[in-house]
Amino acid sequence: MHLAVLAILGLEADLTLTAVVIGLTLRRRHTGATLVATALAALATAAAIFLVWALWVVAPLCLGDSAPTSCIAKRAAVGSPYLIQGATAQWAWMLAVAFCARFVSEKNLAHVSG
């Protein structure tokens, strides 16, 4: 259980840093580029999480089943709504972080750094 929590926290930290990099890298470009880049990152992450979940959680439950493909498909379909909601929430988080990074990078922060 503790390992799963650490893995989730590590993933969130990684995605937050990725969003900061996207925001800083694309700060001089149209905001659509930030939208597309964060959407691609969120979709790639959701696909990776789904694949890991299907291989490590769903597939072992279907071992010994006479029709393992349909067993995996049925069990994986149960988690699909959560995957879509999670990917949407992750995209919203990444957008917020990326746009905050863009906003902060455009400001003159000489008075802050001293």
MARKE-855558 format. One record per residue: residue number from 0; residue in three letters; x, y, z of N, C-alpha, C, O, CB in turn. Coordinates in nm, 2 decimals, decimal comma, padded with zeros to 4 digits. Last residue first. Glycine has a CB too. Layout:
<atoms>
+-----+---------+--------+---------+--------+---------+----------+--------+--------+---------+--------+--------+---------+--------+---------+----------+--------+
: num : residuo : n.east : n.north :   n.up : ca.east : ca.north :  ca.up : c.east : c.north :   c.up : o.east : o.north :   o.up : cb.east : cb.north :  cb.up :
+-----+---------+--------+---------+--------+---------+----------+--------+--------+---------+--------+--------+---------+--------+---------+----------+--------+
: NUM :     ala :      X :       Y :      Z :       X :        Y :      Z :      X :       Y :      Z :      X :       Y :      Z :       X :        Y :      Z :
...
+-----+---------+--------+---------+--------+---------+----------+--------+--------+---------+--------+--------+---------+--------+---------+----------+--------+
</atoms>
This chain:
<atoms>
+-----+---------+--------+---------+--------+---------+----------+--------+--------+---------+--------+--------+---------+--------+---------+----------+--------+
: num : residuo : n.east : n.north :   n.up : ca.east : ca.north :  ca.up : c.east : c.north :   c.up : o.east : o.north :   o.up : cb.east : cb.north :  cb.up :
+-----+---------+--------+---------+--------+---------+----------+--------+--------+---------+--------+--------+---------+--------+---------+----------+--------+
: 113 :     gly :  01,63 :   03,96 : -00,55 :   01,72 :    04,04 : -00,47 :  01,85 :   04,07 : -00,53 :  01,93 :   04,14 : -00,47 :   01,74 :    03,98 : -00,34 :
: 112 :     ser :  01,43 :   03,83 : -00,66 :   01,55 :    03,75 : -00,64 :  01,65 :   03,83 : -00,56 :  01,75 :   03,77 : -00,51 :   01,61 :    03,72 : -00,78 :
: 111 :     val :  01,22 :   04,02 : -00,68 :   01,21 :    03,90 : -00,59 :  01,34 :   03,84 : -00,56 :  01,37 :   03,80 : -00,44 :   01,11 :    03,80 : -00,65 :
: 110 :     his :  01,29 :   04,20 : -00,87 :   01,28 :    04,25 : -00,73 :  01,26 :   04,14 : -00,63 :  01,29 :   04,16 : -00,51 :   01,15 :    04,34 : -00,72 :
: 109 :     ala :  01,29 :   04,05 : -01,10 :   01,42 :    04,10 : -01,05 :  01,41 :   04,15 : -00,90 :  01,50 :   04,13 : -00,82 :   01,47 :    04,22 : -01,13 :
: 108 :     leu :  01,08 :   03,95 : -01,24 :   01,10 :    03,90 : -01,10 :  01,24 :   03,95 : -01,04 :  01,29 :   03,89 : -00,95 :   01,09 :    03,75 : -01,10 :
: 107 :     asn :  00,85 :   04,04 : -01,46 :   00,99 :    04,08 : -01,42 :  01,00 :   04,05 : -01,27 :  00,95 :   04,11 : -01,18 :   01,01 :    04,23 : -01,44 :
: 106 :     lys :  00,67 :   03,78 : -01,61 :   00,68 :    03,89 : -01,52 :  00,83 :   03,92 : -01,49 :  00,91 :   03,83 : -01,50 :   00,61 :    03,86 : -01,38 :
: 105 :     glu :  00,67 :   03,55 : -01,76 :   00,66 :    03,67 : -01,83 :  00,67 :   03,79 : -01,74 :  00,69 :   03,91 : -01,79 :   00,52 :    03,67 : -01,90 :
: 104 :     ser :  00,69 :   03,34 : -01,57 :   00,81 :    03,37 : -01,65 :  00,80 :   03,50 : -01,73 :  00,90 :   03,55 : -01,77 :   00,83 :    03,25 : -01,75 :
: 103 :     val :  00,43 :   03,34 : -01,47 :   00,54 :    03,38 : -01,38 :  00,66 :   03,42 : -01,47 :  00,73 :   03,51 : -01,43 :   00,57 :    03,27 : -01,28 :
: 102 :     phe :  00,28 :   03,25 : -01,69 :   00,25 :    03,38 : -01,64 :  00,37 :   03,43 : -01,55 :  00,41 :   03,55 : -01,56 :   00,13 :    03,37 : -01,55 :
: 101 :     arg :  00,39 :   02,99 : -01,74 :   00,40 :    03,09 : -01,84 :  00,38 :   03,23 : -01,78 :  00,46 :   03,33 : -01,82 :   00,29 :    03,07 : -01,95 :
: 100 :     ala :  00,32 :   02,87 : -01,49 :   00,46 :    02,89 : -01,53 :  00,48 :   02,99 : -01,64 :  00,58 :   03,07 : -01,63 :   00,52 :    02,75 : -01,57 :
:  99 :     cys :  00,04 :   02,88 : -01,52 :   00,11 :    02,96 : -01,41 :  00,26 :   02,98 : -01,44 :  00,31 :   03,08 : -01,42 :   00,09 :    02,88 : -01,28 :
:  98 :     phe :  00,02 :   02,71 : -01,74 :  -00,02 :    02,85 : -01,76 :  00,04 :   02,94 : -01,64 :  00,07 :   03,05 : -01,67 :  -00,17 :    02,86 : -01,77 :
:  97 :     ala :  00,11 :   02,47 : -01,62 :   00,18 :    02,52 : -01,73 :  00,14 :   02,67 : -01,75 :  00,23 :   02,75 : -01,78 :   00,14 :    02,44 : -01,86 :
:  96 :     val : -00,08 :   02,44 : -01,41 :   00,06 :    02,45 : -01,38 :  00,13 :   02,51 : -01,49 :  00,22 :   02,60 : -01,47 :   00,12 :    02,32 : -01,34 :
:  95 :     ala : -00,32 :   02,41 : -01,56 :  -00,31 :    02,51 : -01,46 : -00,16 :   02,54 : -01,43 : -00,12 :   02,66 : -01,42 :  -00,38 :    02,48 : -01,33 :
:  94 :     leu : -00,26 :   02,18 : -01,72 :  -00,29 :    02,31 : -01,78 : -00,27 :   02,43 : -01,68 : -00,21 :   02,53 : -01,71 :  -00,43 :    02,32 : -01,84 :
:  93 :     met : -00,24 :   01,99 : -01,52 :  -00,12 :    02,02 : -01,60 : -00,14 :   02,16 : -01,67 : -00,04 :   02,24 : -01,68 :  -00,09 :    01,91 : -01,70 :
:  92 :     trp : -00,50 :   01,98 : -01,43 :  -00,39 :    02,02 : -01,34 : -00,27 :   02,06 : -01,42 : -00,21 :   02,16 : -01,38 :  -00,36 :    01,90 : -01,25 :
:  91 :     ala : -00,64 :   01,90 : -01,66 :  -00,67 :    02,03 : -01,60 : -00,56 :   02,08 : -01,51 : -00,52 :   02,19 : -01,50 :  -00,80 :    02,02 : -01,52 :
:  90 :     trp : -00,52 :   01,65 : -01,69 :  -00,50 :    01,75 : -01,80 : -00,53 :   01,89 : -01,74 : -00,45 :   01,99 : -01,76 :  -00,59 :    01,72 : -01,92 :
:  89 :     gln : -00,61 :   01,52 : -01,47 :  -00,47 :    01,54 : -01,48 : -00,44 :   01,65 : -01,58 : -00,35 :   01,73 : -01,57 :  -00,40 :    01,41 : -01,52 :
:  88 :     ala : -00,89 :   01,52 : -01,52 :  -00,84 :    01,59 : -01,41 : -00,69 :   01,62 : -01,42 : -00,64 :   01,73 : -01,38 :  -00,87 :    01,51 : -01,28 :
:  87 :     thr : -00,88 :   01,35 : -01,75 :  -00,93 :    01,49 : -01,76 : -00,88 :   01,57 : -01,64 : -00,84 :   01,69 : -01,66 :  -01,08 :    01,48 : -01,76 :
:  86 :     ala : -00,78 :   01,11 : -01,64 :  -00,70 :    01,18 : -01,74 : -00,75 :   01,33 : -01,76 : -00,67 :   01,42 : -01,78 :  -00,71 :    01,11 : -01,88 :
:  85 :     gly : -00,98 :   01,05 : -01,46 :  -00,85 :    01,08 : -01,41 : -00,77 :   01,15 : -01,51 : -00,69 :   01,25 : -01,48 :  -00,78 :    00,95 : -01,37 :
:  84 :     gln : -01,20 :   01,01 : -01,64 :  -01,21 :    01,11 : -01,54 : -01,07 :   01,15 : -01,48 : -01,04 :   01,27 : -01,46 :  -01,30 :    01,07 : -01,42 :
:  83 :     ile : -01,09 :   00,79 : -01,78 :  -01,13 :    00,91 : -01,85 : -01,13 :   01,03 : -01,75 : -01,08 :   01,13 : -01,78 :  -01,26 :    00,89 : -01,92 :
:  82 :     leu : -01,06 :   00,60 : -01,57 :  -00,94 :    00,64 : -01,65 : -00,97 :   00,77 : -01,72 : -00,89 :   00,86 : -01,72 :  -00,91 :    00,53 : -01,75 :
:  81 :     tyr : -01,32 :   00,56 : -01,48 :  -01,22 :    00,62 : -01,39 : -01,10 :   00,67 : -01,46 : -01,04 :   00,78 : -01,43 :  -01,18 :    00,52 : -01,28 :
:  80 :     pro : -01,42 :   00,44 : -01,71 :  -01,47 :    00,57 : -01,67 : -01,38 :   00,64 : -01,57 : -01,36 :   00,76 : -01,58 :  -01,61 :    00,56 : -01,60 :
:  79 :     ser : -01,26 :   00,19 : -01,71 :  -01,25 :    00,29 : -01,81 : -01,31 :   00,43 : -01,77 : -01,24 :   00,53 : -01,80 :  -01,32 :    00,25 : -01,94 :
:  78 :     gly : -01,29 :  -00,02 : -01,54 :  -01,21 :    00,09 : -01,50 : -01,20 :   00,20 : -01,59 : -01,14 :   00,31 : -01,56 :  -01,08 :    00,04 : -01,47 :
:  77 :     val : -01,46 :  -00,20 : -01,68 :  -01,50 :   -00,15 : -01,55 : -01,43 :  -00,02 : -01,51 : -01,48 :   00,07 : -01,45 :  -01,50 :   -00,25 : -01,44 :
:  76 :     ala : -01,30 :  -00,29 : -01,88 :  -01,41 :   -00,19 : -01,91 : -01,47 :  -00,13 : -01,79 : -01,52 :  -00,02 : -01,79 :  -01,52 :   -00,26 : -01,99 :
:  75 :     ala : -01,14 :  -00,48 : -01,77 :  -01,08 :   -00,35 : -01,80 : -01,19 :  -00,25 : -01,83 : -01,17 :  -00,13 : -01,80 :  -00,99 :   -00,37 : -01,92 :
:  74 :     arg : -01,32 :  -00,70 : -01,75 :  -01,27 :   -00,64 : -01,63 : -01,20 :  -00,50 : -01,65 : -01,21 :  -00,41 : -01,57 :  -01,16 :   -00,73 : -01,56 :
:  73 :     lys : -01,36 :  -00,75 : -02,02 :  -01,48 :   -00,72 : -01,93 : -01,43 :  -00,65 : -01,81 : -01,48 :  -00,55 : -01,77 :  -01,55 :   -00,85 : -01,89 :
:  72 :     ala : -01,10 :  -00,80 : -02,12 :  -01,18 :   -00,69 : -02,18 : -01,30 :  -00,65 : -02,08 : -01,32 :  -00,53 : -02,06 :  -01,24 :   -00,73 : -02,31 :
:  71 :     ile : -01,03 :  -01,02 : -01,97 :  -00,96 :   -00,90 : -01,95 : -01,04 :  -00,78 : -02,01 : -01,04 :  -00,68 : -01,94 :  -00,82 :   -00,91 : -02,03 :
:  70 :     cys : -01,22 :  -01,20 : -02,07 :  -01,21 :   -01,18 : -01,93 : -01,14 :  -01,04 : -01,90 : -01,19 :  -00,96 : -01,82 :  -01,14 :   -01,29 : -01,85 :
:  69 :     ser : -01,16 :  -01,22 : -02,34 :  -01,29 :   -01,16 : -02,30 : -01,29 :  -01,12 : -02,15 : -01,35 :  -01,03 : -02,11 :  -01,40 :   -01,25 : -02,34 :
:  68 :     thr : -00,90 :  -01,34 : -02,31 :  -00,92 :   -01,21 : -02,38 : -01,05 :  -01,14 : -02,34 : -01,05 :  -01,02 : -02,31 :  -00,91 :   -01,23 : -02,53 :
:  67 :     pro : -00,94 :  -01,59 : -02,18 :  -00,87 :   -01,48 : -02,11 : -00,89 :  -01,34 : -02,18 : -00,89 :  -01,24 : -02,11 :  -00,72 :   -01,51 : -02,10 :
:  66 :     ala : -01,14 :  -01,82 : -02,15 :  -01,14 :   -01,71 : -02,26 : -01,07 :  -01,59 : -02,19 : -01,14 :  -01,49 : -02,16 :  -01,28 :   -01,67 : -02,31 :
:  65 :     ser : -01,10 :  -01,98 : -01,94 :  -01,10 :   -02,04 : -02,07 : -01,10 :  -01,94 : -02,18 : -01,06 :  -01,97 : -02,29 :  -01,23 :   -02,12 : -02,08 :
:  64 :     asp : -00,85 :  -01,87 : -01,69 :  -00,99 :   -01,86 : -01,76 : -00,99 :  -01,92 : -01,89 : -00,88 :  -01,92 : -01,96 :  -01,03 :   -01,71 : -01,76 :
:  63 :     gly : -00,60 :  -01,88 : -01,60 :  -00,67 :   -02,00 : -01,59 : -00,81 :  -01,99 : -01,65 : -00,88 :  -02,09 : -01,65 :  -00,68 :   -02,04 : -01,45 :
:  62 :     leu : -00,61 :  -01,54 : -01,51 :  -00,52 :   -01,66 : -01,54 : -00,61 :  -01,78 : -01,51 : -00,68 :  -01,79 : -01,42 :  -00,40 :   -01,66 : -01,44 :
:  61 :     cys : -00,74 :  -01,31 : -01,45 :  -00,79 :   -01,39 : -01,56 : -00,71 :  -01,51 : -01,59 : -00,74 :  -01,58 : -01,69 :  -00,81 :   -01,30 : -01,68 :
:  60 :     leu : -00,59 :  -01,17 : -01,26 :  -00,72 :   -01,22 : -01,22 : -00,78 :  -01,32 : -01,32 : -00,87 :  -01,40 : -01,29 :  -00,82 :   -01,11 : -01,19 :
:  59 :     pro : -00,37 :  -01,08 : -01,41 :  -00,35 :   -01,20 : -01,32 : -00,49 :  -01,25 : -01,27 : -00,49 :  -01,37 : -01,23 :  -00,27 :   -01,15 : -01,20 :
:  58 :     ala : -00,50 :  -00,87 : -01,56 :  -00,46 :   -00,99 : -01,63 : -00,43 :  -01,11 : -01,53 : -00,47 :  -01,22 : -01,55 :  -00,33 :   -00,97 : -01,70 :
:  57 :     val : -00,55 :  -00,66 : -01,37 :  -00,66 :   -00,73 : -01,44 : -00,61 :  -00,86 : -01,49 : -00,68 :  -00,96 : -01,47 :  -00,71 :   -00,64 : -01,55 :
:  56 :     val : -00,29 :  -00,58 : -01,26 :  -00,41 :   -00,60 : -01,18 : -00,51 :  -00,69 : -01,25 : -00,56 :  -00,79 : -01,19 :  -00,47 :   -00,47 : -01,14 :
:  55 :     trp : -00,09 :  -00,57 : -01,46 :  -00,06 :   -00,61 : -01,32 : -00,18 :  -00,64 : -01,23 : -00,16 :  -00,71 : -01,13 :   00,03 :   -00,50 : -01,26 :
:  54 :     leu : -00,21 :  -00,50 : -01,70 :  -00,11 :   -00,61 : -01,70 : -00,09 :  -00,66 : -01,55 : -00,07 :  -00,78 : -01,53 :   00,02 :   -00,56 : -01,76 :
:  53 :     ala : -00,38 :  -00,29 : -01,64 :  -00,43 :   -00,41 : -01,71 : -00,34 :  -00,52 : -01,70 : -00,38 :  -00,64 : -01,68 :  -00,46 :   -00,38 : -01,86 :
:  52 :     trp : -00,21 :  -00,10 : -01,53 :  -00,32 :   -00,16 : -01,45 : -00,37 :  -00,28 : -01,51 : -00,40 :  -00,38 : -01,44 :  -00,43 :   -00,05 : -01,44 :
:  51 :     val : -00,04 :  -00,05 : -01,75 :   00,02 :   -00,11 : -01,62 : -00,09 :  -00,17 : -01,54 : -00,08 :  -00,28 : -01,49 :   00,09 :    00,00 : -01,54 :
:  50 :     leu : -00,23 :   00,06 : -01,92 :  -00,16 :   -00,06 : -01,96 : -00,10 :  -00,13 : -01,84 : -00,11 :  -00,25 : -01,83 :  -00,04 :   -00,02 : -02,06 :
:  49 :     phe : -00,32 :   00,29 : -01,78 :  -00,41 :    00,18 : -01,81 : -00,34 :   00,05 : -01,85 : -00,38 :  -00,05 : -01,81 :  -00,50 :    00,23 : -01,93 :
:  48 :     ile : -00,08 :   00,43 : -01,76 :  -00,14 :    00,39 : -01,64 : -00,24 :   00,27 : -01,67 : -00,24 :   00,17 : -01,60 :  -00,21 :    00,50 : -01,57 :
:  47 :     ala : -00,04 :   00,49 : -02,04 :   00,06 :    00,41 : -01,96 :  00,00 :   00,35 : -01,84 :  00,02 :   00,24 : -01,80 :   00,18 :    00,49 : -01,93 :
:  46 :     ala : -00,27 :   00,64 : -02,09 :  -00,25 :    00,52 : -02,16 : -00,15 :   00,43 : -02,09 : -00,17 :   00,31 : -02,08 :  -00,20 :    00,54 : -02,31 :
:  45 :     ala : -00,22 :   00,86 : -01,92 :  -00,34 :    00,78 : -01,90 : -00,32 :   00,64 : -01,97 : -00,36 :   00,54 : -01,92 :  -00,46 :    00,85 : -01,95 :
:  44 :     thr :  00,02 :   00,96 : -02,04 :   00,02 :    00,91 : -01,91 : -00,10 :   00,82 : -01,88 : -00,08 :   00,72 : -01,81 :   00,02 :    01,03 : -01,81 :
:  43 :     ala : -00,08 :   01,04 : -02,29 :   00,02 :    00,94 : -02,28 :  00,03 :   00,88 : -02,14 :  00,05 :   00,76 : -02,13 :   00,16 :    01,00 : -02,33 :
:  42 :     leu : -00,27 :   01,24 : -02,20 :  -00,31 :    01,11 : -02,27 : -00,21 :   01,00 : -02,27 : -00,24 :   00,89 : -02,25 :  -00,35 :    01,15 : -02,42 :
:  41 :     ala : -00,09 :   01,43 : -02,09 :  -00,20 :    01,36 : -02,01 : -00,25 :   01,23 : -02,07 : -00,27 :   01,13 : -02,00 :  -00,31 :    01,46 : -01,98 :
:  40 :     ala :  00,06 :   01,50 : -02,32 :   00,13 :    01,44 : -02,20 :  00,02 :   01,37 : -02,11 :  00,05 :   01,26 : -02,06 :   00,20 :    01,55 : -02,12 :
:  39 :     leu : -00,14 :   01,60 : -02,48 :  -00,06 :    01,48 : -02,53 :  00,00 :   01,42 : -02,41 :  00,01 :   01,29 : -02,40 :   00,04 :    01,52 : -02,63 :
:  38 :     ala : -00,22 :   01,82 : -02,33 :  -00,32 :    01,71 : -02,36 : -00,24 :   01,59 : -02,40 : -00,28 :   01,48 : -02,36 :  -00,41 :    01,76 : -02,47 :
:  37 :     thr :  00,01 :   01,97 : -02,33 :  -00,04 :    01,92 : -02,20 : -00,14 :   01,80 : -02,23 : -00,14 :   01,71 : -02,15 :  -00,10 :    02,02 : -02,11 :
:  36 :     ala :  00,02 :   02,04 : -02,60 :   00,13 :    01,96 : -02,54 :  00,09 :   01,90 : -02,41 :  00,13 :   01,79 : -02,38 :   00,25 :    02,06 : -02,51 :
:  35 :     val : -00,22 :   02,17 : -02,65 :  -00,19 :    02,05 : -02,72 : -00,08 :   01,97 : -02,65 : -00,10 :   01,85 : -02,63 :  -00,15 :    02,08 : -02,86 :
:  34 :     leu : -00,19 :   02,40 : -02,48 :  -00,31 :    02,31 : -02,47 : -00,28 :   02,17 : -02,53 : -00,30 :   02,07 : -02,47 :  -00,43 :    02,37 : -02,54 :
:  33 :     thr :  00,04 :   02,51 : -02,58 :   00,04 :    02,46 : -02,45 : -00,07 :   02,36 : -02,42 : -00,06 :   02,26 : -02,36 :   00,04 :    02,58 : -02,35 :
:  32 :     ala : -00,05 :   02,58 : -02,83 :   00,06 :    02,49 : -02,82 :  00,07 :   02,43 : -02,68 :  00,10 :   02,31 : -02,67 :   00,19 :    02,56 : -02,86 :
:  31 :     gly : -00,24 :   02,78 : -02,77 :  -00,29 :    02,65 : -02,83 : -00,18 :   02,54 : -02,82 : -00,21 :   02,42 : -02,80 :  -00,33 :    02,66 : -02,97 :
:  30 :     thr : -00,11 :   03,00 : -02,71 :  -00,15 :    02,92 : -02,60 : -00,20 :   02,79 : -02,65 : -00,21 :   02,69 : -02,57 :  -00,26 :    02,99 : -02,52 :
:  29 :     his :  00,19 :   03,05 : -02,91 :   00,04 :    03,06 : -02,90 :  00,00 :   02,97 : -02,78 :  00,06 :   02,86 : -02,76 :  -00,03 :    03,03 : -03,03 :
:  28 :     arg :  00,50 :   03,11 : -02,74 :   00,42 :    03,06 : -02,85 :  00,27 :   03,08 : -02,82 :  00,24 :   03,12 : -02,71 :   00,45 :    02,91 : -02,88 :
:  27 :     arg :  00,65 :   03,17 : -02,53 :   00,65 :    03,27 : -02,63 :  00,56 :   03,23 : -02,75 :  00,55 :   03,30 : -02,85 :   00,79 :    03,30 : -02,68 :
:  26 :     arg :  00,63 :   02,94 : -02,37 :   00,58 :    03,07 : -02,32 :  00,57 :   03,17 : -02,42 :  00,49 :   03,26 : -02,41 :   00,67 :    03,12 : -02,20 :
:  25 :     leu :  00,71 :   02,68 : -02,39 :   00,62 :    02,73 : -02,49 :  00,57 :   02,87 : -02,45 :  00,46 :   02,91 : -02,50 :   00,51 :    02,64 : -02,51 :
:  24 :     thr :  00,88 :   02,63 : -02,17 :   00,93 :    02,62 : -02,31 :  00,84 :   02,68 : -02,41 :  00,89 :   02,74 : -02,51 :   00,95 :    02,47 : -02,34 :
:  23 :     leu :  00,72 :   02,68 : -01,95 :   00,83 :    02,76 : -01,97 :  00,89 :   02,75 : -02,12 :  00,93 :   02,85 : -02,17 :   00,94 :    02,73 : -01,88 :
:  22 :     gly :  00,52 :   02,48 : -01,99 :   00,48 :    02,62 : -01,98 :  00,60 :   02,71 : -02,00 :  00,58 :   02,81 : -02,07 :   00,43 :    02,65 : -01,84 :
:  21 :     ile :  00,68 :   02,24 : -01,99 :   00,59 :    02,28 : -02,11 :  00,56 :   02,43 : -02,10 :  00,57 :   02,50 : -02,21 :   00,46 :    02,19 : -02,11 :
:  20 :     val :  00,78 :   02,26 : -01,73 :   00,87 :    02,26 : -01,85 :  00,80 :   02,30 : -01,98 :  00,84 :   02,38 : -02,06 :   00,95 :    02,13 : -01,87 :
:  19 :     val :  00,55 :   02,23 : -01,59 :   00,63 :    02,35 : -01,57 :  00,72 :   02,37 : -01,69 :  00,73 :   02,48 : -01,75 :   00,71 :    02,35 : -01,44 :
:  18 :     ala :  00,47 :   01,97 : -01,67 :   00,39 :    02,08 : -01,70 :  00,46 :   02,22 : -01,69 :  00,44 :   02,31 : -01,77 :   00,26 :    02,09 : -01,61 :
:  17 :     thr :  00,68 :   01,82 : -01,56 :   00,66 :    01,82 : -01,70 :  00,58 :   01,94 : -01,74 :  00,61 :   02,01 : -01,84 :   00,60 :    01,69 : -01,75 :
:  16 :     leu :  00,63 :   01,87 : -01,29 :   00,75 :    01,92 : -01,34 :  00,75 :   01,92 : -01,50 :  00,80 :   02,02 : -01,56 :   00,88 :    01,84 : -01,30 :
:  15 :     thr :  00,39 :   01,72 : -01,28 :   00,39 :    01,87 : -01,24 :  00,52 :   01,93 : -01,30 :  00,51 :   02,04 : -01,36 :   00,39 :    01,89 : -01,09 :
:  14 :     leu :  00,47 :   01,47 : -01,34 :   00,38 :    01,54 : -01,43 :  00,38 :   01,69 : -01,40 :  00,36 :   01,77 : -01,49 :   00,24 :    01,48 : -01,42 :
:  13 :     asp :  00,64 :   01,42 : -01,11 :   00,69 :    01,41 : -01,25 :  00,60 :   01,49 : -01,35 :  00,66 :   01,56 : -01,43 :   00,71 :    01,27 : -01,29 :
:  12 :     ala :  00,45 :   01,43 : -00,91 :   00,56 :    01,52 : -00,91 :  00,62 :   01,53 : -01,05 :  00,66 :   01,64 : -01,10 :   00,67 :    01,48 : -00,81 :
:  11 :     glu :  00,28 :   01,21 : -00,98 :   00,23 :    01,35 : -00,98 :  00,34 :   01,45 : -00,98 :  00,33 :   01,56 : -01,05 :   00,14 :    01,37 : -00,86 :
:  10 :     leu :  00,47 :   01,00 : -00,95 :   00,41 :    01,03 : -01,09 :  00,35 :   01,17 : -01,09 :  00,37 :   01,24 : -01,19 :   00,30 :    00,93 : -01,12 :
:   9 :     gly :  00,51 :   01,01 : -00,68 :   00,62 :    01,03 : -00,77 :  00,57 :   01,07 : -00,91 :  00,63 :   01,15 : -00,98 :   00,71 :    00,91 : -00,78 :
:   8 :     leu :  00,26 :   00,95 : -00,58 :   00,32 :    01,08 : -00,55 :  00,43 :   01,11 : -00,65 :  00,45 :   01,23 : -00,69 :   00,37 :    01,09 : -00,41 :
:   7 :     ile :  00,23 :   00,69 : -00,68 :   00,14 :    00,80 : -00,73 :  00,20 :   00,93 : -00,70 :  00,19 :   01,02 : -00,79 :   00,00 :    00,78 : -00,66 :
:   6 :     ala :  00,44 :   00,57 : -00,54 :   00,44 :    00,57 : -00,69 :  00,35 :   00,68 : -00,74 :  00,39 :   00,74 : -00,84 :   00,40 :    00,43 : -00,74 :
:   5 :     leu :  00,35 :   00,60 : -00,28 :   00,48 :    00,66 : -00,32 :  00,49 :   00,67 : -00,47 :  00,54 :   00,77 : -00,53 :   00,60 :    00,59 : -00,26 :
:   4 :     val :  00,13 :   00,44 : -00,29 :   00,11 :    00,58 : -00,26 :  00,24 :   00,66 : -00,30 :  00,23 :   00,77 : -00,36 :   00,09 :    00,61 : -00,11 :
:   3 :     ala :  00,24 :   00,19 : -00,34 :   00,15 :    00,25 : -00,44 :  00,14 :   00,40 : -00,41 :  00,13 :   00,47 : -00,51 :   00,02 :    00,18 : -00,43 :
:   2 :     leu :  00,39 :   00,16 : -00,10 :   00,46 :    00,17 : -00,23 :  00,37 :   00,23 : -00,34 :  00,42 :   00,30 : -00,42 :   00,51 :    00,03 : -00,27 :
:   1 :     his :  00,19 :   00,13 :  00,08 :   00,28 :    00,24 :  00,09 :  00,35 :   00,27 : -00,04 :  00,38 :   00,38 : -00,08 :   00,37 :    00,23 :  00,21 :
:   0 :     met :  00,08 :  -00,12 :  00,00 :   00,00 :    00,00 :  00,00 :  00,09 :   00,13 :  00,00 :  00,06 :   00,22 : -00,08 :  -00,09 :    00,00 :  00,12 :
+-----+---------+--------+---------+--------+---------+----------+--------+--------+---------+--------+--------+---------+--------+---------+----------+--------+
</atoms>
